[in-house]
Amino acid sequence: MNPLWIPASNYWNPFGPITFADGTVNPNRLPGLSNVPAEGTDVKLVRYRFNDVGEQVVDVDNWQSRILGGLRGEWRGFDWESAILYSEAEATDTSNAINLTALQASLALSTPDAYNPFSGGCVDDTSGGDCTPSSQTAIDAISTDLTRVSKTTLALWDFKVSRPDLFTLPGGPVGVALGVEARKETQRDDRDEDLDGTNVFVDMISGETSISNIAAVSSNPDTYGEREVYSAYVEFAVPVVSPEMNVPLVRSLDFQIAGRYEHYSDFGDVAKPKIAMAWDIIDGVRVRGSYSQGFRAPNLEQTNAAQYARLSTNNDYIRCEADLRLGRIDNFNECSQPASASLLVSGNPELEPEESTNQSIGLVFQPWFIPEQFGRFTFTIDRWKIEQEKIVGLLGAQSNVVLDYLNILQGTTNDNVNRAPVTADDIAFFEGSGITPVGQITSIEDQFINLLPQTVEGLDIGMQWRLRGTPWGDFRASLNAAHLMEFNRSAGPLVESLFEAREQGLINENTPLPISETLLARNGRPEWRVSGSFTWSQGPWQVGAFTQYISSVTETGFLSSEGDAWTVDSQLTGNLYGQYEFEDGYGFASGTTVRVGARNITDEQPPLSSEGYLGSLYRPYGRYWYVNVSKTF
């Protein structure tokens, strides 16, 4: 939560006054506090969870409206169509929260109705809850409703024409499709007055201010953005060779040639091409390939210049260094100096669109020579490569804090890391370490930027088999494997300098850093993903099975005492279902399908990671059964 001071007058303050202002004796002051004045002392509350308030409930009320009208027709062999669209979407999120101003006012009370932050949790059940909650009066006094209203709109007009036979080549007629489009997008985010700077929290003890007046919720300004986009595209389907031409080793050869142009009112023009080929060498053997360039425009939040805050928690590594030097910890990994600070993220109106180059080449093999009684097989293999540039992202809180750690050891600081003034406690903390004392981290500044290039390369392998019309029913099976062969991203000069500093011993060898160059098999990027399915059906009955394998990855931000990354194990899961469809003749039940199944049938748990599990790869669901009933009228 946001740090704030508990006044000495708080009824439950164990360091409070001997007697309250009305002359009553303080029953909660600890005995023997010779170093605490008779009038008591204020206590700073840095980290706290409001377990006695109960669960946080979020109510979401949303609505969408959409109006679409269009025309289509034919003119001199061209099919055309045009449409106008307008849509709006609005969502209102309401949740219970703690108002900081009301909280500190309650904490200042010298009666039992004051909020009690000293009660702690449950001794017998430390996993949650509060066995000695504050009074309902105190809880009601600090509670408030937090509201956020988000609205987006889209207005669009387009016009498209197509013709399958613009002109004819020896391989067949050339098809064409082209179109133009104009659209306007808007986005509005109206934050609660306790977050957008309307109601600012001013600490009655220290005088410090916080834009956020809500506990454990970062400030966020109201934002608005809009853009206009005009685009045009053209696409040709070009048959170069047809089977009737009897060209040796070229049963058929077809090309797709396309291009798209877009003009954005906020960052300019983009034009990208695409070409794809399908070459049938013989019946059942196809070589396919494609080359295209793509782009993704930054969203309105990323280009909007307003600054917003997110709560970020990282170890303050300069304090970890002090703990290590003074022998308070034996290893850098044992450090527990979390700095809960606001990550101040700024939009960047100078952002450029993300750009990519995509290439693929593959083979499709359908062995028609295999007798039909053994089923039909299709084998595919595709090699692909994606090169991305100007990826929109952030440097990140962790990198900024590590840079600050390095700079402090070298006698400077990182301007993006803001710290409170040095206090007597800070001086005592660093005394004897040889490190110049610094204050607590209060905020970290960051801005969306276009990052350095990234290259991803992989291999997709597939097999499909189908057998129909046997006395034992119909069978289908598939096996697909995705092999990630390369995933490289240039970390940039700043992060590379941090790696060099770690290798040179300028910062501790176990200082966590983001991935430097190779991302393959690290964090959420496994080398292998393999899935398989099998389905049997006969009449109204059907049985299906599915399995998935994900290979292991390492966590680069979680290191052993030897500096080795933690390995998140691989996982193999399976699903199974059976279903029955009531056919005609069952009255009202006709057309009803009943499916009973189990997901994760072997009850596999997600492999352990530093965050519990990697949400990008795994789901925290054990085995569970389900029943699905559907009816077709």
Secondary structure, 3 states (H helix, E strand, C coil): CCCEEECCCCCCCCCCCCECCCCCECCCCCCCCCCCCCCCCCEEECCCCCHHHCCCCEEEEEEEEEEEEEEEEEECCEEEEEEEEEEEEEEEEEEEEEEHHHHHHHHCCCCCCCCCCCCCCCCCCCCCCCCCCCCHHHHHHHEEEEEEEEEEEEEEEEEEEEEEEEEEECCEEEEEEEEEEEEEEEEEEECCCCCCCCCCEECCCCCCEECCCECCCCCCCCEEEEEEEEEEEEEEEEEEECHHHCECCECEEEEEEEEEEEEECCCEEEEEEEEEEEEEEECCEEEEEEEEEEEECCCHHHHCCCEEEEEEEEECHHHHHHHHHCCCCCCHHHCCCEEEEEEEEECCCCCCCEEEEEEEEEEEECCCCCCHHHCEEEEEEEEEEEEEECCEECCCHHHHHHHHHHHHHCCCCCCCEEECCCCHHHHHHHCCCCCCCCCCEEEEEEECEECCCEEEEEEEEEEEEEEEEECCEEEEEEEEEEEEEEEEECCHHHHHHHHHHHHCCCCCCCCCCCCCCECCCECCCCCEEEEEEEEEEECCEEEEEEEEEECCEEEEEEECCCCCEEEECCEEEEEEEEEEECCCCCHHHCCEEEEEEEECCCCCCCCCECCECCCCCCCCCCCEEEEEEEECC
